[in-house]
Structures are given as structure tokens and as C-alpha cells.
Amino acid sequence: MQTPSNTPYIALIPAAGVGSRMGSQVPKQYLEILGKPVIQHTLEAFTDCSRIRHTYIVVSPADAYIDQALVAQDTVSVLRCGGESRAETVQNGLQYLLQNSMISADDWVLVHDAARPGLSVDLVCRLIDQVAEDEVGGLLALPVVDTVKRMIDGQVQTISREGMWLAQTPQMFRAQRLLDAIEQAPQVTDEASAIEFVGGNPKLVEGHAHNRKLTLPDDVDYLTMVLQNKRS
């Protein structure tokens, strides 16, 4: 059965994390790059995309930064129901939206990391175009091109890179199906893993290296370059 073309597309940005590996005094999504908080750069890929009906940012109830970090927009709402983990934050956000009839069970939800500011409108549209007719959903990802090593008990092993991909976001799934999957697999680190846990087979859509997650201090320089290029 094909997906109706008029099904709403909703963006959900979990932003309750503290980003401890960055070693900064504020959560990494609130660090400034080129005069704007990272989360504002991230948000613009969705607010600039006419196909996204609304974007919801899920933060911790005690978040003290979000109100100052964002430019107020009618198509953006903040939900203060974030949890201790990414999965719990997404779960809480979906539960709130569905229980309050703010979205429908069959709406497509694009879950995106708050600290991936290099996302572009073109990538959002590419994901929608290639996944909207899929029965399960899918995600942006990059094929592995380097040789892969694994260390177990001090022993290094080389793993075949054939068929291996690096997951990115957004990850796009039906709202109720994603919520049901996360409730059954709460320890997963991304939405696709939850869908896989319940037997789904997400579609991989090639992303871009610019859609890199801000994780370590060295990532700031790279993402600054990416965002400077987006402005030009």
C-alpha cells in the first residue's frame, strides 16, 4: 500500500542531552557558531523546508537555555518533557503529541539530532522523496569507505566494510509505529534500531558528510566551515 502524498511531515528534535564529551559549560546544542546557537542552525533546515508542517523541540523540564536560543516562529514549538536518554526523550515527545492530538498516528516524523547543524533542505527533501512511499520508513546514512578495525580483548581485527553504513539523522518513521517500537526497545541509541528490533527494515538514503554530529571539540571547526559555505 502506497503512502498518501498529502501525509503531514513533522520534525522532532530531541535536545535534552548535556553533551559531556564536548567538555563545555553549556550543552553542545547551545554552543554558538557564527553568532548563532547550534540548535538554531539545525532548526533552519526544517523551517526553511515547505514540506515540514511543524517542528517540535523536546528539552529537559529544567532547560534554562532554549528560550534565549531560538528565534520565535509559528511553526516551531518547544516541549519540556525530555528524559534521561535520547530514546526516552523521543518517546516522551511522541506520547505528548499523540495524546494531545497535535499529530496523528500515521504522520511521518523526522527525528533529527539537535547537534547536527549541517543538515540542508536538500537532504530533508531527499529523505522524504525516497522514503514517503516506503511501508516502514528510513534514514540518512553514509556508506563506509575506510577500512574498519575492531579491537576485542586487545586484539585488532579487520572487518569487511561491504554493506556497512554510518547512520545519520533525520530518521523518518510513522509516529505511532515509532512510539510502539521505542516502548519495546527503550535502550536503543537511534530510532532505526528500535524499528529493526520489532522486525522492520528501514530504508537507507545516502546523506552527506556535512551532516556531521557535533560531538568533540574538533568538530566545531569543521561545522563552522560547513555553515560558512551554506551562507555563501
C-alpha positions, 0 to 999 in steps of 0.5 A, spaced: 500 500 500 502 506 497 503 512 502 498 518 501 502 524 498 498 529 502 501 525 509 503 531 514 511 531 515 513 533 522 520 534 525 522 532 532 528 534 535 530 531 541 535 536 545 535 534 552 542 531 552 548 535 556 553 533 551 559 531 556 564 529 551 564 536 548 567 538 555 563 545 555 559 549 560 553 549 556 550 543 552 553 542 545 546 544 542 547 551 545 554 552 543 554 558 538 557 558 531 557 564 527 553 568 532 548 563 532 546 557 537 547 550 534 540 548 535 538 554 531 542 552 525 539 545 525 532 548 526 533 552 519 533 546 515 526 544 517 523 551 517 526 553 511 523 546 508 515 547 505 514 540 506 515 540 514 508 542 517 511 543 524 517 542 528 517 540 535 523 541 540 523 536 546 528 539 552 529 537 559 523 540 564 529 544 567 532 547 560 534 554 562 537 555 555 532 554 549 528 560 550 534 565 549 536 560 543 531 560 538 528 565 534 520 565 535 516 562 529 509 559 528 511 553 526 516 551 531 514 549 538 518 547 544 516 541 549 519 540 556 518 533 557 525 530 555 528 524 559 534 521 561 536 518 554 535 520 547 530 514 546 526 516 552 526 523 550 523 521 543 518 517 546 516 522 551 515 527 545 511 522 541 506 520 547 505 528 548 503 529 541 499 523 540 495 524 546 494 531 545 492 530 538 497 535 535 499 529 530 496 523 528 498 516 528 500 515 521 504 522 520 511 521 518 516 524 523 523 526 522 527 525 528 533 529 527 539 530 532 539 537 535 547 537 534 547 536 527 547 543 524 549 541 517 543 538 515 540 542 508 533 542 505 536 538 500 537 532 504 530 533 508 527 533 501 531 527 499 529 523 505 522 524 504 522 523 496 525 516 497 522 514 503 514 517 503 512 511 499 516 506 503 511 501 508 516 502 514 520 508 513 528 510 513 534 514 514 540 518 512 546 514 512 553 514 509 556 508 506 563 506 509 569 507 505 575 506 510 577 500 512 574 498 519 578 495 525 575 492 531 579 491 537 576 485 542 580 483 548 586 487 545 586 484 539 585 488 532 581 485 527 579 487 520 572 487 518 569 487 511 566 494 510 561 491 504 554 493 506 556 497 512 553 504 513 554 510 518 547 512 520 545 519 520 539 523 522 533 525 520 530 518 521 523 518 518 518 513 521 510 513 522 509 516 529 505 511 532 509 505 529 515 509 532 512 510 539 510 502 539 517 500 537 521 505 542 516 502 548 519 495 546 526 497 545 527 503 550 535 502 550 536 503 543 541 509 541 537 511 534 530 510 532 532 505 526 534 500 531 528 500 535 524 499 528 529 493 526 528 490 533 520 489 532 522 486 525 522 492 520 527 494 515 528 501 514 530 504 508 537 507 507 538 514 503 545 516 502 546 523 506 552 527 506 558 528 510 556 535 512 551 532 516 556 531 521 554 530 529 557 535 533 560 531 538 568 533 540 571 539 540 574 538 533 568 538 530 566 545 531 571 547 526 569 543 521 561 545 522 563 552 522 566 551 515 560 547 513 555 553 515 560 558 512 559 555 505 551 554 506 551 562 507 555 563 501 
